[in-house]
Amino acid sequence: MPGTKSSPKSFARSIAVVALFLAFVALSAGGQPQPAKPTAPSATATADRRDWWKNAVIYEIYPRSFQDSNGDGIGDLNGIDERLDYLKDLGVDAIWLSPVYPSPLVDFGYDISDYEAIDPKYGTLADFDRLVAQANKRHIRVIMDMVMNHTSDKHKWFIESRSSRSNPYRDWFVWRDGKGETATNKGAPPNNWQSYFGHSAWQWDEKTRQYYYHKFYIQQPDLNWDNPKVHDAFKDVVGFWLKRGVSGFRFDAITTLYEDPHLTDEGIVKDEDGNRKINAYGDPQLDDTKTNNLPGVHPVMQEMRATMDKFNSPAFPGTRVLIGETYLPNIGELVKQYGTPDKPEFQLPMDTQVGFINKLDVAAFRAKLNDVETKIGDNTPLLVFDNHDNPRIDARYGDGMHNVDIERVLATILFLSRGAALFYYGDEIGMKTTPPTRKEDVKDPIGVTGWPKEKGRDGERTPMQWDVRPNAGFTKGIPWLPIPPSAAKDNVEIEKSNANSLFAWYQRLIRMKKTNPTVAQGDNTMLDTANTKVLSWMRQTPGAPAVVVSVNFTADPQTVSLSVPGAGSKVTTLLKTPGSADPASLDKINLGPFGVYIGQVQ
């Protein structure tokens, strides 16, 4: 929020707003904005390095599927390096890499066997260092995935832990006796807790005759965060990568670090008729209250934040960023993840309540956006609509006829709302969810366990679609997952040549987010709040014209009339859906099916 008129913070912000506004006017001269050219961020746009993340555009890369450089069919670090100019051209500030550590790949990298190395499938530490350096030259930061809930069962810590009950690493993991265990009977699991990936979360170990706990796969034993040595070990891990120049971390499954110490059974979820709900694996659905979002997570993240804040990047002076994978039930729980001024935690916990509504409901979007824009104090929202664990946008929001138009609508919400924006590789070209059609083709173990109700996550992890060459330009070998048929028309090469493509829309929105001072720094206010078919909002910041945005959530044309307090009705078009007319004023804005209008108020 702005400071007082006499404060240095307010003065600096006003100067930055004026500079950004002048830059935007220059860029917008001549009518409709054109696709952004590959230029580095301006000095004014990045003047306060400490706050770079507040308006950041972050791009998630699933390394196995982005670009293969050596022909083995698996994407790698050198492949990402080859595509950095593409990312610069697109306009991203940072790339988040899903895990590239050594791993048996039971969960495709989220089962880590060494936190301070690179899996040979992806390259070497030297390759990683080169990627960071080359990204920095393009003003792109590199963010690592950090998995602290569990390790691989092949990690040296767990190998030691399961070797005997007296091993020094025994209490680095969660071991418990079975119910009714005897010398000849292992007994039942300690309670009814379940793995997210199906069936009991307890695995019997015959050698030491105890169960160990795993919130995820059997091969992903949970760490014991009641042990201070675990805390110290991860502070060392975080420091290892910060010294190599990474700009922060995305913390995986962070809300699952702690479990109820009393091992209380979780409640069984029931439907409206009182019948037990059954999940895709055939298990009773549990309420997750004893194994998720317990208070102990907050002191851990305060420790990690304090550890990270000791480091500064030579290439990007100032703050590194902590991002949280935070699937939470309400805005009150999300606020807690930011911490407090004296005990900060995440700068950017993910607000998954907006992007994963999973239906085009104007009232729901308005309410959730208003929550995160008005109920988190001075903190910064991080919106996200897509990732490697969920079907892509087309499968969750598309209607099969207007998918690209709907993706324009959602991209507009993502980039023109206040705060940081995170999106998934391929969203910018409308990549489609393409799940396996046969169980024998499934690579993701979730799909193997849950087939056919749960087909796994292969469908949202298919290789990036670069061009019309064989294998869509991803590899010269055999790709680890099949290239979808949609790659023939939904690829970077074709979309970059089309001024009306989804790629061009993303590029223009990102450019606007970076160069328009109101979009870069302004607050959000919802407009026309009784409308159930069109979502409209206004961005405002001192010293710059207001910007209005309207997005049609329906397949029918809509007309809206907007009012901006303290301003007139004249408006200049900044961006609009291809083929639509410029409105004469805010009094009458015509929107086509799933149409979008963005205008600057005069």
KALINRA-V491289 format. One line per field, one symbol per residue. burial: 1 if it has 24 or more other ideal C-beta (glycine too) atoms within 12 Angstrom, else 0. A space follows every 50 residues. Layout:
burial->???
//
This chain:
burial->00000000000011011011101100110001101100001001110110 11111111111111111110001111111111110111111111111111 11111111111111101110111010110111111101111111111111 11101011001100000011111111110000000100111111111111 11111001011111111111111110100110111011111101111111 11111111110000010000000000001010110101011111011101 11111011101010110111111111110010111111100001111111 11111110010100110111111101001111111111111111111100 01111111111111111111111111111111111100000111111111 10011111111111111000111110001111110110011101110001 11111111111111111111111111110010111111111111111111 11110001111101001000111111100100101100111111111111 10
//
